[in-house]
């Protein structure tokens, strides 16, 4: 079982920043970060649809041009909201990547940015948005994708297979309390579990058959 640094270990670093990703790469097998489109069209790395929680500014990401976004610092650190290209450039080559598509209609530009960056890392494009996963499959069938399972998602394993996904990701409780993990493993899907609070739960998930656990802090797994 392997460890994913959720947003670059958000509990101990300014989440979704270049510094967080670089630091997490030394302590995890994979880093996870979130991608949206900002008001001037660029792809930026930020989780929320507004900047209110993580910066001193206010407003929706989709309404803010990049120049404005990068005037703010993230969580009182000496870091700004980065572009996707900047994060990809900062990645050490030996860490895997989970890149979550947070907006609709960004799949094509994400694929183009990945092609331009030519990173050697294994990159899995994940999303709750079935339309975006379908778009990735249609544009670049060889690109690994992962379905993130929402609370009300029915038949997630079947949906992931229909979308051609390599990965299915779900909350740790769902991985522990339902048949999702054995069903996913039976059809060859890699399983990722998120919101893992500590090493004990991580080990139980590993025994259950989970391949990667995602945490906001470093864990000894």
N, C-alpha and C positions, 0 to 999 in steps of 0.2 A: 504494500500500500504506500501511496505517495501523498505529499502535502502540497496544497495550493495556497499561496499567499493571497487572500481575498483583498482586493484593492491595494495590494502591496502591503499586507498586514496593517489594516486600517486602525487597529487599536494602539499601535506603537509607532506609527509614521503618518505623515500628512497624505491621506489616501489619494490614490490615482495620480500621483505625481511622479516625475522622473526619479527623484531621490528615493521615494518609497519603492519603486520597482527595482531600482539598482540594489538597494539594501536587502530587499526580500529575496532577490535572486541567489544570495549566498546562503540562505536559510530554508529554501523551499525547492521543491522539484518543478513547480510551475508557478507563474504569477497570473493573477486575474485582474483585468481592468475593464472599464465600461466606456463605450464610444457613442457619442451623439453628434449631431450637426449643429453648429452655432449659426448666429444670424447672418454672418458674411459667407457662409457656405462651407467652411473648413470642418473637418472632423476633429473633435476635441475629446479628451479623456476626462469624463466626469460622470458620477452616478446619477445624481438627482436631475430632474428637469428644470430646476431653478438653481441659482448660485447662492441662495440665502444661507443655507446651513454651513457651507464650507468656505465662504469668503465673507468679507465685510460689505460686499455689495448686495444688491437685490435685483430680481428679475429672472425671466425665463431664459434658459440657454439659447433657445431658438430665436430669441429676439435680440441677443447681444452679439455684436460683431467681435471677431477675435481680438482686435486691438483693445477693445474695452475689457474683455474677459481677462486679458493678460496684464491688466493694470492692478488686479487684485491678487492678494496672497491667499494661500490655502491653509486654513486652520492655524493661523498665526505663525506659520513657518515661512522660511525664505524660499518659497516655491510658488509657482504660478500654475494655472490650469494649462496643461500641455496639449499640443496637437498629437494626433495619432502618429504622425511621422516622427515627431520628436521622441515619443516613447519607444517606438520600434528601433530608432537609431541608438537608443541608450541600452537596449537589451543585451546582456551577455549572451553569447551564442549557445550556451549549454543549458538554458532553462526553457521549459515548455511554456506555452502561452494559452490562456483562456481569454478570449476577447469577446465581450458580450455586446451584441448589437441592441442598443436601447431604443432606437428610433426606427420608424419605417422608412423605406426608400433610401437606405444608406449602403445596402449590401454591395452594389456595383462599385461605389467609390471606395469602400473598405478593401475590396479585392484588388482594385487598381493600386491603392496605397501599399498593400502587401507586396504586390508584384514589383513596384518601384523600389521598395526597401530591400527586397531580395534577402530577407533574413533566413538564416539556416535553421532557426528554431522550428519545432513543431508548433503550429498555431491551430487551435480549434476555435471556430466561430460559433458562439453559443447565443441562444436567444429564447425568450418566451414567445416571440413573434413568429408564428408559423409562416407568415407571408415572407419574412426575411430569409428564413432557412430554405424555403422553397426557391427563392430567388438565387441564393448562393448555389444550390444544387443545379439549377438550370444554367447558370453562367459558368460555373467551374465545378463540374462533378467530382473532381479529385480533391477538392478542398474539404478537409474534415470539419464536420459540424456537430453541434450538440443541442438537443432539445432540453430546455429548462422547464421543469414541470411545475405549473401553477397549482394552487390549492384545489381548484375545481377542474383540473385537467382529467378527462376520462381516457382510459386506454392509452397511457403515455408510451408504453413500449411499442404498441402497434403503430402509433403516430410517428414515433422516432424511426421505425423501420421504413414506413411509407415515405418519409422525407429523406431517406438515405443517410441518416445520421450515424456517426461512429460512437457517439456519447449520448447518454441520458443523465441529466443532473436533477437532483431532488433534495428537498430538505431532509436533514438527518432523521427526523422523526418518521417521515414516510419510508425512508430506507430501512428503518428498524421495525416498523409496525405493520408493514404491508408486504405483499408478495412482489413488489417492484424489482428488487435486486435479483432474486432467482429467475424471474421471468426475463429480465434484461440479459443476464448472463447466458441464459439458454439460447438466445438468438445472437450472441456474440457482441453485444453492446458493452462498451466501457461505462462504468457507473461512477459518478461523482456525487458526493454528499456535501451539502453546505451547512453553515452555522454550527460547526462542531466546536463545542466549548472547551474541550480539554482532551488530554491524551487517553483517558479511560474510555470515553465515548468513541474516540478515534479507533482504538484497538478493537472495540466491539464491532464497529462498522467494518473493520478489516476482516474480522472473523466471519462476518455476514457475507462478505464477498465484494465490498466496495473497493474500487481501484484507487480513487483519489478522495481525500477529505479536504475541505476548504475551511480555513480558519482566519480570524482577524488578528491572530497572534502566532508566533512560532510555537510549534509543538514538537515534542519528542515522540515520534510514531514508529 
